[in-house]
Amino acid sequence: MKTALYARVSTRDKGQDVENQLVQLRDFCQRSGWTLVREYVDQASAKTAKRPQFQAMLTGAARKEFDLVLFWSLDRFSREGVLETLQHLQSLSAAGVNWRSYTEQYLDSCGIFRDAVLSILATVAKQERVRLSERTLAGLARARRQGKRLGRPRVVCDRSKVQELRDQGLSLSVIAGRIGISKTMAAGIVAGIR
């Protein structure tokens, strides 16, 4: 099986060396009889997928350059949250590339618990989305109770001035520029909608 390794240390992990992960991943790959074709190494936070080697690994998977991605642990692979991590794992699976965590043996798309693990991750991701939505709604309700106005600030303009400029034959773009409103708003005022 053609295998790619993914290893990562954070820029804040002082004294950590990515080689500690790679040595054990290489040994495991060799003991398993897998062919090591590529190593992807990032020294960056995993709170975002905008990591050069992580993106290169996803691209390599899409090109079917390897059959399996082996990583040290899920938190080395991604710390974006359950939903995003699940999406990354599913994108590997969709490309026909398996994945496996070295330290978390249950996180193995080749193993017998593959469907169960994905189902649990999907359920947790769904709950994470629900909690995020609930926190957002609670925050908006609190802001309203405190009297804060939500949304875009209202634009106040002299409607008669808009109509006067239109009657002079000016275009909606010119009117909008002079008054300081959008072209759409100017058109709505001229049409009597706003």
C-alpha positions as CSV (number, residue, x, y, z in Angstrom):
1,M,0.0,0.0,0.0
2,K,1.4,3.4,-1.0
3,T,1.4,5.5,2.1
4,A,1.8,9.2,2.8
5,L,2.6,10.5,6.3
6,Y,1.2,13.7,7.8
7,A,2.9,15.2,10.8
8,R,2.5,18.6,12.5
9,V,3.7,20.6,15.4
10,S,2.3,23.9,16.4
11,T,4.3,27.0,16.3
12,R,3.5,27.3,20.0
13,D,4.7,23.8,20.9
14,K,8.1,24.9,22.2
15,G,10.7,22.2,22.2
16,Q,8.6,19.8,20.2
17,D,10.2,18.2,17.2
18,V,8.1,16.8,14.4
19,E,10.8,14.1,13.9
20,N,9.4,12.4,17.1
21,Q,6.2,11.7,15.2
22,L,7.9,10.8,11.9
23,V,10.3,8.2,13.4
24,Q,7.4,6.2,14.8
25,L,5.2,6.7,11.7
26,R,8.0,5.5,9.5
27,D,8.7,2.5,11.7
28,F,5.0,1.6,11.7
29,C,4.8,1.9,8.0
30,Q,7.8,-0.4,7.5
31,R,6.5,-3.0,10.0
32,S,3.2,-3.0,8.1
33,G,4.9,-3.6,4.8
34,W,3.6,-0.4,3.3
35,T,5.6,1.7,0.8
36,L,6.3,5.2,2.0
37,V,5.9,7.6,-0.9
38,R,5.6,11.0,0.7
39,E,5.9,12.9,4.0
40,Y,3.9,16.1,4.6
41,V,5.1,18.2,7.5
42,D,3.6,21.4,8.8
43,Q,4.8,23.6,11.6
44,A,1.6,25.5,12.1
45,S,-1.6,25.7,14.1
46,A,-4.2,23.1,13.1
47,K,-7.1,25.5,13.8
48,T,-7.3,26.1,10.1
49,A,-6.8,24.0,7.0
50,K,-4.7,26.8,5.5
51,R,-1.5,24.8,6.1
52,P,0.8,24.4,3.0
53,Q,1.6,20.7,3.5
54,F,-1.9,19.8,4.6
55,Q,-3.3,21.3,1.4
56,A,-0.5,19.6,-0.6
57,M,-1.6,16.3,1.1
58,L,-5.2,16.8,0.1
59,T,-4.2,17.6,-3.4
60,G,-2.0,14.5,-3.6
61,A,-4.9,12.4,-2.4
62,A,-7.2,13.9,-5.1
63,R,-4.5,12.9,-7.6
64,K,-4.4,9.4,-6.1
65,E,-0.6,9.6,-5.5
66,F,-1.0,7.3,-2.5
67,D,-3.5,4.9,-1.0
68,L,-3.3,5.8,2.7
69,V,-2.6,8.8,4.9
70,L,-1.1,7.9,8.3
71,F,-1.0,10.6,11.0
72,W,0.2,10.6,14.6
73,S,-3.2,11.5,16.1
74,L,-6.3,13.3,15.1
75,D,-5.2,16.6,16.9
76,R,-2.0,16.5,14.8
77,F,-4.2,16.1,11.7
78,S,-6.7,18.9,12.5
79,R,-8.0,21.0,15.4
80,E,-10.6,22.8,13.4
81,G,-13.6,21.1,15.1
82,V,-15.4,17.9,14.5
83,L,-17.4,19.0,11.5
84,E,-14.4,20.3,9.5
85,T,-12.2,17.4,10.6
86,L,-14.9,14.9,9.4
87,Q,-15.1,16.8,6.1
88,H,-11.3,16.4,5.6
89,L,-11.5,12.7,6.4
90,Q,-14.5,12.3,4.1
91,S,-12.6,14.1,1.3
92,L,-9.8,11.6,1.6
93,S,-12.3,8.7,1.5
94,A,-14.1,10.3,-1.5
95,A,-10.7,10.4,-3.3
96,G,-10.3,6.7,-2.6
97,V,-7.6,7.3,0.0
98,N,-7.8,5.6,3.3
99,W,-6.6,7.2,6.6
100,R,-5.4,6.0,9.9
101,S,-4.3,7.5,13.2
102,Y,-1.2,5.9,14.7
103,T,-2.1,6.5,18.4
104,E,-5.9,6.1,18.1
105,Q,-6.4,2.7,16.6
106,Y,-10.2,3.1,16.3
107,L,-9.6,6.0,13.8
108,D,-8.9,3.7,10.9
109,S,-10.9,3.9,7.6
110,C,-9.5,0.4,6.8
111,G,-10.6,-1.2,10.1
112,I,-13.8,-3.0,11.0
113,F,-15.1,-0.1,13.0
114,R,-14.8,2.4,10.1
115,D,-18.6,3.0,9.6
116,A,-19.2,3.2,13.4
117,V,-16.4,5.7,13.8
118,L,-17.6,7.9,10.9
119,S,-21.2,7.7,12.2
120,I,-20.1,8.8,15.7
121,L,-18.0,11.7,14.2
122,A,-20.9,12.7,12.0
123,T,-23.2,12.7,15.0
124,V,-20.8,14.8,17.1
125,A,-20.3,17.2,14.1
126,K,-24.1,17.6,13.8
127,Q,-24.4,18.3,17.6
128,E,-21.5,20.8,17.2
129,R,-23.4,22.7,14.5
130,V,-26.6,22.7,16.7
131,R,-24.6,24.1,19.7
132,L,-23.0,26.7,17.5
133,S,-26.4,27.8,16.2
134,E,-27.8,27.9,19.7
135,R,-24.9,30.0,21.0
136,T,-25.3,32.4,18.1
137,L,-29.1,32.8,18.7
138,A,-28.5,33.3,22.4
139,G,-25.9,36.0,21.7
140,L,-28.3,37.8,19.3
141,A,-31.1,37.6,21.9
142,R,-28.8,39.0,24.6
143,A,-27.7,41.8,22.3
144,R,-31.4,42.7,21.6
145,R,-32.2,42.7,25.3
146,Q,-29.4,45.1,25.9
147,G,-30.9,47.4,23.2
148,K,-28.3,46.9,20.5
149,R,-29.5,47.3,17.0
150,L,-28.6,44.4,14.8
151,G,-27.9,44.3,11.1
152,R,-26.6,47.0,8.9
153,P,-27.0,50.6,10.0
154,R,-29.9,52.3,8.4
155,V,-29.1,54.8,5.7
156,V,-31.0,58.1,5.9
157,C,-31.4,60.1,2.8
158,D,-33.5,62.9,1.4
159,R,-35.9,61.1,-0.9
160,S,-37.1,64.3,-2.5
161,K,-33.5,65.1,-3.4
162,V,-33.2,61.7,-5.1
163,Q,-36.3,62.3,-7.1
164,E,-35.2,65.9,-8.0
165,L,-31.9,64.6,-9.3
166,R,-33.7,61.9,-11.3
167,D,-36.0,64.5,-12.8
168,Q,-32.9,66.4,-13.9
169,G,-32.0,63.4,-16.0
170,L,-29.2,62.1,-13.9
171,S,-28.4,58.3,-13.9
172,L,-29.0,56.2,-10.9
173,S,-25.3,55.7,-10.5
174,V,-24.6,59.4,-10.4
175,I,-27.5,60.0,-8.0
176,A,-26.3,57.2,-5.7
177,G,-22.7,58.7,-5.7
178,R,-23.9,62.2,-4.9
179,I,-26.3,61.2,-2.1
180,G,-24.1,58.5,-0.7
181,I,-26.5,55.5,-1.1
182,S,-26.4,52.4,-3.2
183,K,-27.6,52.4,-6.8
184,T,-30.2,49.8,-5.7
185,M,-31.6,52.1,-3.0
186,A,-31.7,55.0,-5.5
187,A,-33.7,52.8,-7.9
188,G,-36.1,51.8,-5.1
189,I,-36.7,55.4,-4.1
190,V,-37.3,56.4,-7.8
191,A,-39.7,53.5,-8.2
192,G,-41.5,54.4,-5.0
193,I,-40.6,51.1,-3.4
194,R,-38.4,52.5,-0.6
